[in-house]
Amino acid sequence: MTDAPDDPPETDDTRKEADMAKDDDSPNESNMDSDESAPEENLVHFNPWRDFNDAAPQIDVFGDEPDPEQIAQFMEVVFGYSEGLIPVRSFIDKGQGIDGRPHNIWIEANEAVADKMATFATWAAREGAAVYVIPGTVAEPGQARAAEILQMQTVVVDLDTGDIAAKRAHLERHLGAPTMVVESGGVTPEGQRKAHVWWKLTEPAEGSDIARVTRLRGDIAAKAGGDMHFRSAHQPIRVAGSVYYKNNLKTQVRIVELNEDHERDLNELIEAVTEMPPAPGVSLQPEFAHPDKPAVDDVLVTPVREGAADDWSRFEGASAAIGHFIRMVHEGRMSKDEGWEGICGYNAAMLRPAWSVERLKRESERLWALHVENNGPPLVRLDSGAPSPDELPAFSLGALLDDASPMPEDIIAPRVLTPGGLLVLGGAPKVGKSDLLISWLVHMAAGQPFLGFTPPRPLRIFYLQAEIQYHYLRERLRQITLPPDMLKAARDTFVTTPKLKLLLDDEGSVQAARAIQTAFPEAPPDIICVDPIRNLFDGGPEGGGENDNTAMMFFLKDRVEVLRDHIDPDCGVILVHHTRKLSKHQVKEDPFLALSGASALRGFYTSGLILHRPDEDASERKLEIELRNGPALEPKLIDKRGGEWVELNPMNERLVRAEAGTKFDAERVRKQDVILGLLLDEAAKGRLYTINQFAESFENKAGLGGKDAIRNRIGVQTTKGFIKFVRDGSPYGYGVSRSRFGFLCVEGMVMPMEGEHVDPDTGEVFPISVPVLPTHFKSAQTGAILEVENPNEWVYPEGERS
């Protein structure tokens, strides 16, 4: 008997068979990498549409069977958003007394994936084999290495030791309810069921985000006491709904909790894990010693002679020492140069005679490649380009007074950004920080002043930003209203990244440094800009957030300063940061208290700028400025007019009762609109008014107030040119006005006349109407009533609406 359909047609999916097998039976040792050196006879090709019963079955008729429903739920959580091929592996679990070879297939992540996986799991169960997947997709059959993973849409931790229930409770308390919890089938010595805890992401991780996902898996495992092998992208895991065979135990890999609507944003999950403390009883200190080997501290200080004269051979001693330094480099605790110096120092001091440099290098490279393969990409640390001096510099008052050397040239004058300085630009979300910053940086890259800030020459600028995606970034840059010659001057000196998906940690710092050096290979940049702090923040080994002063100082000193010093110690740095809500009184008293996060940031920067709206209903912004290295600068009132940022005259800003004044302004504008609208409507009904007639007719109507208030508003509108006059109303059924001014007239006014007009094309009948054209207007300078030169063209005084 068979569960396979009779002779189905072969498809591309059913022909995807390959050789990713290794003859291992532990998922932590088997990473599903393809092994080109594996002998062909060790490979078993599997086709899910064929009859699998070509060998003696090993079936427990009373045992658990695969559950297609759970398999479908598992595949939806782990691969529902992904595209590509899923690497699947099956092999005989330990402790069954039977042998078997691995079976490997690649299944397309599409609507049929659950059915195909259920078919494969059913066959594997008959063979006494477990079923694993790599929780990520690849492009081609035969691919399964860490570097070949294209997409991952979940974060998982394997809890296989200790108090599983307490660890799950700790994770849920700090990270929220997971999307799925799977009992993998194993049982701890204490009798608790081992578990896989899954969080589904809102979208698949790709590119550099995959390294962030695997790093996150390792961080969760470290803090929860889970399996650290999942720091590798290609680590396989059991499929829920399949059957667990191990040590004479047969049971189902079961989903015990499923919250399908619980999805997490990757950045938010990283932040939550960073803030999560280690679970009770879990230590984050690395353990290098092994019970069957000497402690690392002993190895590093114990001489080893050739010829097996000691208990510890030269090869074993060198391998242990090299392995120690490799771990230190891999975890970012040492730079590569420091690690190599340590290896060479051990070789010279402890190996007797010492190995040759060639052999030492060859063995180190071999062990490094093996360590990276087993533990994922390294956390390489940046070396600072400006090491601390051996002696602390100190200068007497006399020496400082006598030093007449010229001051260093400002990167951005006046003293806004000085050599080696740090400028922080803060503002609330959507206030226009990034838009202002991009315009500012383009001006600086072109060597042009901006809002009174002046560069000494065209500056080389690298903009490390993590908010605007590529297509919207190029759209925003095209919307900047700047002269073509300025844009041309900044084409090569302004370099920006699209939205980054990385932290400025050890690995992210290395990537950033490489990108900066690639962008400016001949000379380092003058400015490195990070926008915003929140999206790239790394609080260090303690995992603190932005509100932690220690974490903020770590980010500023061990991340930002180290990156700058590695590129150029004289390079200026601009950091963009968010602000929190403060009352208007607090903003007025000290606007820089609004900077989000730890207060250490304000004590560290050399210049601070805060962009805020004094009036939420107005478009004007105020730029507050605080300088450490120069005299105070007055705040700037700025606005974006016609697509370009401009500085406004602060003398035009209302200082007393600003809110009340703004309301009065709005009320005057409302009354103007009401008066103009009423004149248009009344004319359409065949009625014209003089000033007094209109004021008396509409007194206390439409919120216009008394007749004197109405006359005053009409007087203002006649001076501004919104209202003009018709002295002779005869063409409209009125005689000559006896008023000094005449009848009121507004732009677009029409009057109905007797008779009808028939459209010759449609036959529609319309009433006849004629435009009301002004004959006189009020001079804005003298108040005199003057004749209109061209009644058909409505002219406003200069400065008013046109």
VOGU-3710 file (C-alpha; in Angstrom, 3 decimals, decimal comma):
1> mtdapddppe> 0,000/0,000/0,000  1,053/3,570/-0,562  -0,183/7,085/0,135  1,245/8,446/-3,093  -1,059/9,103/-6,066  -0,839/6,752/-9,004  1,702/7,909/-11,591  1,359/11,670/-11,206  3,124/13,859/-13,771  6,606/14,974/-12,812
11> tddtrkeadm> 7,064/18,691/-12,163  10,021/20,928/-11,530  9,353/20,612/-7,800  9,322/16,823/-7,853  12,617/16,741/-9,748  14,456/18,941/-7,208  16,687/16,285/-5,612  20,173/17,004/-4,328  22,978/16,006/-2,032  22,871/18,079/1,125
21> akdddspnes> 23,352/15,004/3,298  25,941/14,414/6,000  26,019/11,124/7,839  25,147/12,736/11,207  22,190/12,015/13,430  22,210/15,098/15,667  20,616/18,286/14,368  23,128/20,366/16,303  25,974/18,677/14,475  24,203/18,576/11,145
31> nmdsdesape> 23,965/21,968/9,526  22,621/20,763/6,177  25,564/22,192/4,264  26,080/20,430/0,965  29,205/18,280/1,087  30,758/17,942/-2,315  33,171/15,317/-1,012  30,415/12,954/0,188  30,495/9,644/-1,672  27,646/9,171/-4,090
41> enlvhfnpwr> 26,564/5,890/-2,455  25,684/7,767/0,748  23,031/9,859/-0,996  19,414/8,733/-1,125  17,309/10,726/-3,566  13,724/11,227/-2,560  10,680/11,907/-4,737  7,517/12,689/-2,727  5,292/11,310/-5,480  6,844/7,795/-5,571
51> dfndaapqid> 6,007/4,661/-3,603  8,182/4,837/-0,499  7,730/1,198/0,558  10,900/-0,121/-1,089  12,418/-1,206/2,255  11,247/-3,115/5,286  9,051/-0,707/7,294  9,673/0,046/10,964  6,215/1,017/12,141  4,713/1,080/15,602
61> vfgdepdpeq> 1,013/0,730/14,860  0,136/2,094/18,284  2,463/5,120/18,057  1,782/8,689/17,047  1,405/9,501/13,359  2,101/12,762/11,497  -0,627/15,398/11,820  -1,244/17,226/8,490  -3,155/20,024/10,238  -0,272/20,835/12,591
71> iaqfmevvfg> 2,197/20,580/9,713  0,126/23,137/7,769  0,031/25,495/10,780  3,778/25,140/11,268  4,569/25,827/7,611  2,333/28,916/7,613  4,092/30,422/10,642  7,608/29,599/9,453  7,249/30,109/5,666  3,866/31,799/5,014
81> yseglipvrs> 5,393/35,045/3,707  8,538/33,585/2,160  9,514/32,782/-1,407  12,034/30,274/-2,706  12,939/26,696/-1,812  12,748/25,189/1,688  15,625/22,792/2,569  14,090/19,674/4,186  16,002/16,808/5,768  15,076/13,449/7,242
91> fidkgqgidg> 17,334/10,986/9,071  17,115/8,207/11,649  16,997/9,460/15,245  19,430/7,995/17,771  18,633/5,088/20,028  16,411/3,019/17,688  18,912/0,274/16,894  18,497/0,811/13,150  20,663/2,528/10,575  19,635/4,817/7,779
101> rphniwiean> 20,907/7,438/5,448  19,771/11,060/5,257  17,099/12,027/2,755  17,112/15,595/1,443  14,600/17,498/-0,649  13,852/21,123/-1,477  10,171/22,152/-1,473  8,837/25,304/-3,117  7,350/27,748/-0,586  3,928/28,063/-2,209
111> eavadkmatf> 0,299/27,071/-1,588  1,118/23,349/-1,959  3,919/23,317/0,596  1,804/21,929/3,479  0,569/18,960/1,442  4,045/18,099/0,189  5,523/18,336/3,683  2,755/16,127/5,081  3,473/13,534/2,370  7,185/13,567/3,197
121> atwaaregaa> 6,519/13,365/6,961  4,239/10,349/6,447  6,964/8,525/4,536  9,598/9,484/7,107  7,415/8,183/9,954  7,237/4,751/8,292  11,016/4,716/8,052  11,484/5,711/11,702  13,038/9,013/10,581  12,740/12,509/12,002
131> vyvipgtvae> 11,916/15,499/9,783  13,805/18,806/9,944  13,739/22,085/7,994  16,042/25,046/7,861  13,672/27,913/8,823  14,657/29,917/5,778  14,507/29,698/1,996  17,212/29,378/-0,664  17,324/30,010/-4,402  18,483/26,680/-5,838
141> pgqaraaeil> 18,266/22,954/-5,001  21,401/21,743/-3,253  21,863/25,041/-1,379  21,738/24,991/2,413  24,746/26,920/3,661  24,336/29,936/5,936  25,459/32,326/3,185  22,848/30,874/0,788  19,783/31,646/2,944  17,693/34,286/1,145
151> qmqtvvvdld> 14,749/34,860/3,485  13,839/34,135/7,124  10,513/35,212/8,583  10,759/33,863/12,135  12,894/34,028/15,253  13,159/30,808/17,279  14,784/29,627/20,493  15,285/25,952/21,405  14,808/25,331/25,143  16,299/21,898/25,802
161> tgdiaakrah> 17,802/22,052/29,315  16,867/23,146/32,828  13,508/24,551/33,936  11,730/24,853/30,579  8,515/26,250/32,108  10,389/29,012/33,961  12,324/29,962/30,834  9,138/30,142/28,769  7,526/32,325/31,437  10,567/34,606/31,450
171> lerhlgaptm> 10,435/35,012/27,652  6,704/35,721/27,646  7,027/38,235/30,473  9,657/40,271/28,617  8,912/39,603/24,934  5,163/39,028/24,985  3,245/35,964/23,896  5,011/34,044/21,090  3,385/33,170/17,801  3,883/29,436/18,348
181> vvesggvtpe> 5,289/27,025/20,931  6,231/23,503/19,833  7,071/20,623/22,156  9,863/18,954/20,244  9,358/15,474/21,773  12,386/15,324/24,055  12,235/15,322/27,843  14,805/16,845/30,213  16,310/14,816/33,096  13,981/16,782/35,369
191> gqrkahvwwk> 10,976/15,486/33,428  10,045/18,674/31,541  9,231/18,662/27,850  11,725/20,452/25,601  10,251/23,267/23,541  10,811/25,479/20,512  9,445/29,017/20,969  8,699/30,927/17,741  8,023/34,589/16,912  6,747/35,382/13,425
201> ltepaegsdi> 8,012/38,624/11,853  5,773/41,075/10,027  7,831/40,545/6,857  10,633/38,206/5,790  14,161/39,280/6,646  16,476/39,547/3,646  20,070/40,584/2,981  21,798/42,044/6,025  18,641/41,539/8,106  19,286/37,772/8,102
211> arvtrlrgdi> 22,437/38,356/10,152  20,334/40,451/12,547  17,833/37,597/12,887  20,514/34,999/13,626  22,221/37,361/16,035  18,862/37,867/17,729  18,338/34,089/17,974  21,722/33,798/19,658  20,952/36,669/22,060  17,640/35,114/23,103
221> aakaggdmhf> 19,278/31,715/23,569  22,064/33,261/25,640  19,654/35,130/27,918  17,142/32,287/28,216  19,603/29,393/28,489  18,659/27,943/25,099  20,586/26,134/22,379  23,274/28,491/21,028  23,572/26,553/17,745  20,658/28,633/16,440
231> rsahqpirva> 23,012/31,559/16,020  23,772/29,881/12,684  21,331/30,616/9,862  21,502/27,052/8,524  20,657/25,284/11,820  17,796/22,801/11,130  14,833/22,279/13,457  12,096/19,654/13,814  8,816/20,110/11,969  5,716/20,353/14,169
241> gsvyyknnlk> 3,264/17,589/13,342  6,053/15,143/12,433  7,101/12,182/14,609  9,960/12,167/17,151  11,996/8,944/17,424  14,783/8,890/19,977  16,011/6,538/22,680  13,095/4,123/22,218  10,574/6,942/22,507  8,082/7,628/19,757
251> tqvrivelne> 5,867/10,684/20,077  4,503/13,549/18,040  6,225/16,912/17,722  3,255/18,973/18,904  2,117/22,588/18,716  1,000/23,428/22,254  0,386/27,156/21,743  -0,570/29,010/18,570  -1,266/32,743/18,276  -1,382/33,195/14,509
261> dherdlneli> -2,129/36,930/14,700  0,921/37,653/16,894  3,593/39,100/14,613  6,581/41,218/15,628  8,511/43,969/13,897  12,182/42,972/13,782  13,440/46,278/15,184  10,939/46,212/18,042  11,825/42,611/18,880  15,548/43,451/18,885
271> eavtemppap> 14,849/46,338/21,264  12,789/44,107/23,562  15,485/41,406/23,636  18,141/44,034/24,303  16,207/45,226/27,351  15,402/41,678/28,561  17,560/40,567/31,501  19,004/37,032/31,621  16,670/34,404/33,026  17,286/33,457/36,679
281> gvslqpefah> 20,330/31,209/36,925  21,610/32,105/33,441  25,066/33,686/33,148  26,216/35,595/30,080  29,868/34,983/30,870  31,418/32,659/28,233  32,633/29,254/29,379  35,795/28,241/27,560  36,880/25,362/29,801  35,766/21,754/29,203
291> pdkpavddvl> 35,697/19,006/31,842  37,978/16,742/29,836  40,513/19,422/28,938  42,717/21,833/30,928  41,324/25,290/31,665  42,255/27,925/29,107  44,143/29,944/31,713  46,329/26,887/32,380  46,869/26,209/28,687  48,090/29,741/27,994
301> vtpvregaad> 50,812/29,570/30,685  51,918/25,932/30,379  55,005/25,217/28,210  54,662/22,267/25,822  57,656/20,373/24,420  57,844/18,327/21,252  57,971/14,570/21,147  55,003/14,102/23,515  57,267/14,848/26,459  54,286/16,388/28,304
311> dwsrfegasa> 50,717/15,263/28,915  49,646/18,033/26,564  51,117/17,774/23,037  52,267/20,795/21,063  49,436/20,290/18,597  46,827/20,080/21,358  48,280/23,093/23,148  48,456/25,194/19,999  44,920/24,166/18,955  43,498/25,061/22,369
321> aighfirmvh> 45,268/28,422/22,478  44,346/29,272/18,898  40,760/28,244/19,616  40,650/30,540/22,648  41,824/33,577/20,706  39,508/32,711/17,798  36,537/32,702/20,177  37,619/36,056/21,604  37,833/37,586/18,108  34,616/35,918/16,931
331> egrmskdegw> 32,660/37,382/19,842  34,083/40,863/19,345  36,133/40,806/22,549  39,341/41,287/20,552  40,230/42,703/17,177  41,717/40,356/14,588  45,131/41,949/15,010  44,997/41,497/18,775  43,933/37,863/18,350  46,798/37,133/15,948
341> egicgynaam> 49,260/38,820/18,325  47,976/36,589/21,128  48,413/33,456/19,018  51,944/34,469/18,025  52,785/35,297/21,636  51,640/31,870/22,836  53,593/30,180/20,048  56,790/32,035/20,946  56,490/31,624/24,714  54,958/28,170/25,258
351> lrpawsverl> 55,709/25,891/22,273  59,232/24,461/22,475  60,372/24,642/19,775  57,879/27,128/18,316  55,907/26,385/15,166  56,811/28,224/11,997  54,719/31,285/11,196  53,412/29,538/8,052  52,170/26,527/10,016  50,700/28,753/12,717
361> kreserlwal> 48,846/30,828/10,143  47,626/27,747/8,275  46,253/26,143/11,452  44,684/29,416/12,598  42,884/29,899/9,275  41,637/26,298/9,351  40,237/26,632/12,870  38,754/30,054/12,094  36,873/28,707/9,060  35,600/25,769/11,110
371> hvenngpplv> 34,499/28,035/13,961  32,624/30,395/11,618  30,944/27,439/9,910  29,728/26,085/13,240  28,873/29,369/14,971  27,891/31,828/12,274  29,422/35,148/11,204  31,869/36,860/13,567  31,363/40,005/15,584  34,461/41,774/14,294
381> rldsgapspd> 35,472/44,813/16,327  36,637/48,066/14,783  40,091/49,232/15,786  40,150/52,882/16,779  42,288/55,020/14,539  43,146/57,255/17,474  44,440/55,117/20,367  44,627/56,660/23,805  47,947/58,414/24,495  50,416/56,778/26,817
391> elpafslgal> 50,470/59,908/28,977  47,538/62,115/29,911  48,066/65,553/28,293  48,003/68,571/30,627  48,825/72,239/29,977  49,619/75,123/32,278  47,728/78,403/32,111  50,839/80,105/30,786  51,255/77,574/27,979  47,667/78,060/26,903
401> lddaspmped> 47,925/81,851/27,019  51,183/81,844/25,046  49,899/79,545/22,302  49,167/81,952/19,433  48,688/79,290/16,745  45,623/79,805/14,513  42,356/78,158/15,520  41,340/75,095/13,493  38,953/75,794/10,655  35,289/75,108/11,412
411> iiaprvltpg> 33,693/72,288/9,455  30,461/74,311/9,616  30,746/77,897/10,782  30,164/79,607/13,099  31,409/76,846/15,455  28,302/74,763/14,711  30,446/71,726/13,854  34,138/71,768/14,728  36,883/69,221/13,879  36,219/66,028/15,839
421> gllvlggapk> 32,976/67,542/17,127  29,571/65,936/17,652  26,359/67,733/16,651  22,941/66,411/17,702  19,844/67,512/15,757  16,654/66,725/17,659  12,999/67,071/16,786  9,607/65,458/17,125  8,467/62,925/14,496  7,218/64,568/11,269
431> vgksdllisw> 8,528/68,012/12,239  10,832/67,920/9,202  14,203/66,907/10,685  15,279/64,640/7,846  14,031/67,029/5,173  15,893/69,935/6,762  18,998/67,800/7,262  19,110/66,577/3,648  18,828/70,151/2,326  21,496/71,275/4,772
441> lvhmaagqpf> 23,902/68,475/3,845  23,459/69,041/0,104  24,302/72,722/0,615  27,392/71,769/2,618  28,442/69,225/-0,029  28,167/71,963/-2,649  30,116/74,422/-0,473  27,137/76,813/-0,167  25,772/78,521/2,988  22,467/77,341/4,436
451> lgftpprplr> 20,358/79,325/6,939  23,491/81,202/7,996  25,614/78,041/8,422  28,693/78,179/6,210  31,207/75,533/5,071  34,789/76,547/4,214  34,653/74,575/0,955  32,602/71,739/-0,587  32,476/69,058/2,120  32,625/65,278/1,706
461> ifylqaeiqy> 29,566/63,894/3,494  28,468/60,312/4,248  24,817/60,104/5,325  24,142/56,862/7,231  20,355/56,842/7,402  17,857/54,199/8,516  14,424/55,723/7,829  13,828/56,418/4,125  13,756/53,541/1,625  15,662/53,832/-1,650
471> hylrerlrqi> 12,850/54,874/-4,011  11,378/57,428/-1,596  14,851/58,751/-0,865  15,515/59,509/-4,532  12,043/61,044/-4,802  12,759/63,341/-1,855  16,133/64,376/-3,260  14,496/65,303/-6,558  11,959/67,443/-4,696  14,664/69,651/-3,176
481> tlppdmlkaa> 14,336/73,063/-4,804  17,957/74,025/-5,451  19,774/75,595/-8,391  21,065/73,029/-10,907  24,656/74,183/-10,442  24,437/73,475/-6,686  23,089/69,973/-7,277  25,836/69,397/-9,821  28,494/70,471/-7,309  27,190/68,002/-4,703
491> rdtfvttpkl> 26,721/64,994/-6,999  29,879/63,191/-5,883  30,559/64,732/-2,467  27,216/63,764/-0,888  26,860/59,983/-0,439  23,885/58,409/1,325  22,596/54,946/2,148  19,011/53,823/1,629  17,134/52,653/4,743  19,563/50,503/6,718
501> klllddegsv> 18,489/47,419/8,632  21,383/46,991/11,010  22,600/48,065/14,416  25,768/50,052/14,852  27,276/47,188/16,865  30,591/45,443/16,193  29,481/43,946/12,899  27,445/46,983/11,856  30,371/49,311/12,617  32,623/47,243/10,366
511> qaaraiqtaf> 30,043/47,364/7,555  29,614/51,122/7,992  33,376/51,718/7,989  33,815/49,676/4,820  30,987/51,565/3,090  32,469/54,947/4,072  35,968/54,000/2,927  34,579/52,651/-0,348  32,606/55,863/-0,955  35,629/58,080/-0,257
521> peappdiicv> 38,735/56,021/-1,130  41,091/58,964/-1,683  40,313/61,152/1,327  38,082/60,563/4,370  34,750/62,394/4,660  34,425/65,673/6,527  31,064/64,679/8,067  29,508/61,347/9,049  25,779/61,661/9,733  23,709/59,002/11,575
531> dpirnlfdgg> 19,931/59,345/11,181  18,317/58,457/13,586  20,063/57,216/16,743  17,095/55,036/17,700  17,246/52,786/14,636  20,978/52,056/14,927  21,439/52,185/18,707  23,574/49,505/20,378  23,734/49,677/24,161  26,649/47,300/24,574
541> pegggendnt> 27,070/44,023/26,447  24,637/45,012/29,204  21,932/45,509/26,586  20,669/48,848/27,957  18,340/51,077/25,978  18,428/54,762/25,044  17,192/55,773/28,508  20,180/54,145/30,219  23,063/56,582/30,727  25,617/53,747/30,733
551> ammfflkdrv> 24,254/52,335/27,485  24,152/55,802/25,880  27,770/56,482/26,869  28,761/53,077/25,474  27,072/53,922/22,166  28,698/57,356/21,967  32,204/56,350/23,050  32,518/52,728/21,871  30,461/52,985/18,709  30,210/56,539/17,354
561> evlrdhidpd> 33,637/57,796/18,461  35,398/54,570/17,512  33,821/54,677/14,044  34,824/58,326/13,624  38,372/57,755/14,887  38,720/54,727/12,622  37,758/56,893/9,611  39,376/60,202/10,643  39,726/61,686/14,161  39,042/65,185/12,778
571> cgvilvhhtr> 35,836/64,137/11,062  32,660/65,801/12,346  29,658/63,682/13,365  25,966/64,618/13,161  23,452/62,482/15,079  19,712/62,828/14,503  17,521/62,090/17,498  13,863/62,206/18,522  12,382/64,457/21,187  9,697/63,778/23,740
581> klskhqvked> 6,636/65,944/24,391  7,131/68,900/26,713  4,791/71,701/27,675  5,271/74,989/25,853  6,550/76,524/29,078  9,199/73,781/29,416  10,258/74,215/25,791  10,547/77,944/26,317  12,626/77,508/29,486  15,030/74,852/28,127
591> pflalsgasa> 14,188/73,245/24,750  17,096/70,767/25,009  15,372/68,934/27,865  13,121/67,541/25,135  15,848/65,224/23,773  14,709/61,625/24,214  16,649/59,115/26,255  19,513/59,455/28,655  20,772/62,842/29,826  24,349/61,698/29,056
601> lrgfytsgli> 23,768/62,650/25,409  23,435/66,350/26,196  26,590/66,347/28,288  28,542/64,668/25,482  27,792/66,656/22,337  29,626/69,795/21,259  26,601/71,328/19,489  22,880/70,812/19,894  20,025/71,843/17,598  16,329/71,394/18,377
611> lhrpdedase> 13,716/71,807/15,634  10,170/72,410/16,898  6,918/74,172/16,054  6,089/77,017/18,455  2,533/76,882/17,109  1,217/73,496/16,000  -1,254/75,182/13,641  1,441/77,219/11,862  4,043/76,019/9,392  6,932/78,007/10,880
621> rkleielrng> 9,550/76,104/12,858  12,074/77,365/15,357  15,638/76,075/15,376  17,152/76,330/18,857  20,981/76,268/18,971  23,331/75,328/21,811  27,115/75,473/21,341  29,933/74,191/23,566  32,805/75,481/21,417  31,572/78,969/20,590
631> palepklidk> 29,418/81,919/21,593  25,683/81,443/21,852  23,641/81,795/18,673  20,148/83,232/18,594  17,330/80,825/17,647  16,335/80,857/13,986  12,752/81,102/12,761  12,570/79,030/9,579  9,975/77,654/7,190  9,817/75,723/3,953
641> rggewvelnp> 8,558/78,018/1,201  8,285/76,853/-2,385  10,171/73,635/-1,608  13,168/75,479/-0,092  14,049/76,149/3,545  14,310/79,863/4,306  15,042/81,944/7,393  12,289/84,330/8,449  12,646/87,696/10,132  12,037/87,083/13,855
651> mnerlvraea> 10,777/90,680/14,158  7,604/89,488/12,418  6,952/86,966/15,149  4,222/87,902/17,635  5,682/87,943/21,161  2,725/88,957/23,397  -0,425/86,850/23,635  0,635/84,864/20,605  -2,159/82,293/20,879  -4,891/84,900/21,252
661> gtkfdaervr> -3,454/86,902/18,389  -3,430/83,849/16,146  -7,106/83,233/16,925  -7,967/86,844/16,108  -6,083/86,524/12,812  -8,063/83,420/11,941  -11,338/85,162/12,822  -10,511/88,107/10,568  -9,739/85,748/7,690  -13,047/83,959/8,313
671> kqdvilglll> -15,011/87,196/8,207  -13,276/88,190/4,992  -14,269/84,911/3,365  -17,862/85,255/4,615  -18,215/88,821/3,260  -16,815/87,905/-0,140  -19,032/84,839/-0,317  -22,169/86,792/0,614  -21,479/89,430/-2,062  -21,108/86,722/-4,701
681> deaakgrlyt> -24,276/84,909/-3,578  -26,368/88,102/-3,367  -25,251/89,212/-6,833  -26,273/85,847/-8,240  -29,750/86,596/-6,834  -29,794/90,001/-8,536  -28,851/92,188/-5,557  -26,054/94,750/-5,281  -25,068/96,639/-2,099  -23,272/99,761/-1,056
691> inqfaesfen> -21,043/99,579/2,045  -23,719/100,936/4,413  -26,515/98,824/2,876  -24,469/95,615/3,250  -23,414/96,428/6,849  -26,993/97,162/7,902  -28,475/94,168/6,039  -26,067/91,566/7,515  -25,565/92,962/11,005  -25,241/90,049/13,475
701> kaglggkdai> -25,609/87,498/10,679  -23,121/84,733/9,794  -21,017/85,740/12,805  -20,052/89,074/11,251  -20,873/91,212/14,315  -22,279/94,741/14,310  -22,532/97,088/11,352  -19,477/99,084/12,404  -17,375/95,911/12,558  -18,637/94,937/9,105
711> rnrigvqttk> -17,779/98,364/7,682  -14,285/98,090/9,138  -13,700/94,662/7,544  -14,996/95,938/4,169  -12,654/98,914/4,445  -9,691/96,597/4,918  -10,703/94,418/1,949  -11,140/97,428/-0,361  -7,615/98,578/0,518  -6,239/95,070/-0,139
721> gfikfvrdgs> -8,019/94,952/-3,490  -10,376/92,068/-2,700  -13,385/94,421/-3,057  -13,759/97,124/-5,725  -16,637/99,374/-6,793  -19,231/99,899/-9,561  -20,303/103,558/-9,765  -22,952/103,070/-12,460  -25,288/100,126/-11,890  -27,428/100,791/-14,983
731> pygygvsrsr> -26,146/97,748/-16,931  -27,361/95,549/-14,087  -30,792/97,117/-13,516  -29,578/99,696/-10,960  -29,046/103,399/-11,479  -26,022/105,516/-10,668  -25,028/105,008/-7,054  -25,418/108,019/-4,803  -22,760/106,578/-2,500  -19,278/108,131/-2,594
741> fgflcvegmv> -17,836/104,713/-3,474  -20,575/102,931/-5,387  -21,791/99,345/-5,345  -19,480/96,631/-3,933  -17,912/94,301/-6,503  -15,750/91,157/-6,031  -13,837/89,026/-8,490  -16,028/86,581/-10,411  -19,326/88,348/-9,608  -22,224/87,800/-12,065
751> mpmegehvdp> -25,813/89,126/-12,231  -28,861/87,424/-13,771  -30,677/89,219/-16,579  -34,082/88,840/-18,177  -34,428/86,235/-20,884  -33,056/82,749/-21,552  -30,246/81,232/-23,600  -30,626/77,951/-25,503  -27,506/75,807/-26,123  -27,592/75,015/-29,876
761> dtgevfpisv> -25,806/71,673/-29,375  -27,679/70,224/-26,408  -30,890/72,221/-26,372  -30,416/73,070/-22,706  -32,017/76,319/-21,520  -29,968/78,633/-19,300  -30,839/81,945/-17,687  -28,889/84,870/-19,075  -26,240/86,319/-16,741  -23,598/88,982/-17,222
771> pvlpthfksa> -20,362/89,623/-15,325  -20,251/92,552/-12,938  -17,122/94,526/-13,768  -15,556/97,135/-11,465  -15,208/100,762/-12,542  -13,277/102,134/-9,556  -10,924/100,915/-6,833  -9,405/102,265/-3,622  -5,709/103,170/-3,724  -3,705/101,174/-1,178
781> qtgaileven> -1,307/104,115/-0,722  -3,585/107,190/-0,552  -7,085/105,829/-0,032  -8,291/107,801/-3,061  -10,948/106,326/-5,359  -9,382/105,811/-8,793  -10,726/104,519/-12,095  -9,992/100,944/-13,170  -7,878/100,835/-16,320  -8,961/97,367/-17,523
791> pnewvypege> -12,196/96,074/-15,925  -11,646/92,579/-17,365  -8,379/92,052/-15,462  -8,597/91,983/-11,679  -5,424/93,488/-10,189  -4,336/93,222/-6,543  -1,870/95,583/-4,826  1,710/94,312/-4,620  2,152/91,812/-1,779  -1,483/90,711/-1,769
801> rs> -2,927/87,640/-3,457  -2,605/87,546/-7,219
//
